[in-house]
Amino acid sequence: MTMRQQYASDNYAAICPEAWEAMQEANVGSAVSYGMDDWTTRASDALRKAFECDADVYFVFNGTAANSLALASLCRSYQSILAADMAHIETDECGAPEFFSNGAKILTIPTEGGKLTAEAIRRMARMRTDIHFPRPAVVTITQPTETGLLYSLDEIRGISAVCRELGLKLHMDGARFVNALAALDCSPADMTWRAGVDVLCCGGTKGGMAVGEAVIFFDRTLSDGFDFRCKQAGQLASKMRFLAAPWVGVLRDGGWIAHARHANGAAQRLHEALKDVPHVRPVFPVQANALFLDMPSEMTAALRERGWVFYEFIGGAARFMFAWDADYAQVDRLARDIAECARDYRQDAR
Ligand SMILES: *Cc1c(COP(=O)(O)O)cnc(C)c1O
């Protein structure tokens, strides 16, 4: 049974062909378990090559684990994690970062649309230094943000400069890292370690895999014990080759980036198609694979009646999030339906 293509989330999408084919290639004979196999070595090497860096690479099942375990290794239990108020680690991980760090506190910084600034980080980090307050140890930024905004390379460099100045580590939640790569058209290295990022949680699932994220430590001194952390948290896959192989698949011919470009293109396409439609307003600039639309509740109800599925959990706007498989004809149908709902709304209002 298949449902019609929806854009409620990029994890509604199926597995992209490159990931699927690599899993099929890996699905032959025996392989050593727990990551000591050739596929895991190949995938780690492929990521090191893509990032032009001799990083430590780990594969875990999902983004919550990747973020939580990475952050736990960057701070102690009495320290704090500086994050945007809209950060996934704060709003959508059920306290996992606090849990896995044994109580480190997330300090949220108010933002317009989820983007931190160097200034705001400095202010928050310096606010208190007394013994009654959890000492800031790490800053996390989401690239692109939960709202589909991008940090420019300059902005990342500015944030990492403040982090270095204040002795903070810099973590990047890259659940949609590849969409940022495609949008900024820069190298993975430039967006991460060359800009001062210490650890990246690099999304696989939303980029087209069945399951799995890569945790990449550019500063290898920070990964001490991370393998044990993964095991303890139930994140060490015994048949690791199947978490690893998709990375080999998506990285070998640039399929990963191409798919992200396609997904970003769908967001742009819907955005363009709605430019002259009344009563619908994009809430955030469209920079990656997301489009957030503000419209009257009568219109969202009418859209749902037409069978469209979407969430409004971020700031009340209707979110449309596109994946590698976005069918542009279906995106056009959505645009048409939104335009028709706007027309009906106007007639009702008269
Ligand atoms: C989807 C997502 C994650 C990971 O979520 P899981 O469901 O745990 O895989 C992490 N960060 C952001 C910003 C996300 O959108």
The ligand as a Gaussian input file, in Angstrom:
#p B3LYP/6-31G(d) Opt

LIG

0 1
 C       15.298000      14.905000      12.154000
 C       16.248000      15.703000      12.945000
 C       17.143000      15.091000      13.835000
 C       17.173000      13.604000      14.088000
 O       15.997000      13.070000      14.514000
 P       15.801000      11.506000      14.752000
 O       14.350000      11.325000      14.624000
 O       16.299000      11.210000      16.117000
 O       16.597000      10.786000      13.722000
 C       18.058000      15.897000      14.487000
 N       18.094000      17.213000      14.283000
 C       17.257000      17.836000      13.437000
 C       17.373000      19.298000      13.234000
 C       16.295000      17.089000      12.757000
 O       15.456000      17.717000      11.920000

